[in-house]
């Protein structure tokens, strides 16, 4: 074997190891290994047993998400500031991951929290919502997922939706593409340039706490921001997302996890306090 061939094999091996590491620390793209069925062997209570070395935190972690946010227990502040998001239109790909639909951006901009820059990677949706407010569960929750350049830290913005008469603008923009990947497990579709700013946020009033990814491997290096604006979505749009996934489950939300004494802040800028 010549030196050139050896170098190529080594390079490919390093790429594989790197991608494997990032897949283990970030969200799992192929979601067939786990289920949201509470009675299944691969259901939420057993996620940590499926791949113990990589997913053990799902069962053993102490900072798991989602949580129930009790307003009587939050610390109301005004110093966190408006969300520093610098989003831009970018080429995007829609993927059917099995239990949910994900839209991934090539370069959708970034979010800055405490001087740390998190690149916007993707958005996906959970039906019903995962985080609850004073025990109230909304009809749907979108997760805007960001990560640092080394792939070790995450920032997720949770967006709540309630069923109403006014359709969500962002979902309207990708409606035909959702139909195209329906029932295509692992199916991908390049959908051209999509502007993340179509997902309107309050950006001033929001909850903030430290938690985890809500799907395996349940990594506990996530700064969560739950936006204070509740958006509307039509029943038809929710059905589009439900029809797109392959497994037949209309519910893909993890149950709330113990808070374990974690502080929750509610940013409410003056004069809203």
Buried (B, 14 or more C-beta within 10 A) or exposed (E): EEEEEEEEEEEEEEEEEEEEEEBBBBBBEEBBEBBBEEEEEBBBBBBBEBBEEBBBBBBEBEBBBBBBBEEEEBEEEBEBEEBEBEBBBBBBBBBBBBBBBBBBBEEBBBBBBEEEBBBBBBBBBBBBBBBBBEEEBBBBBBBBBBBBEEBEBBBBBBBBBEBBEEBBEBBEEBEEBBEBBBEBBBBBBEBEEBBBBBBEBBBBBBBBBBBBBBBBBBBBBBBBBBBBEBBBBBEEBBEBBBEBBBBEBBEBBBEBBEBEEBEBBBBBBEEEE
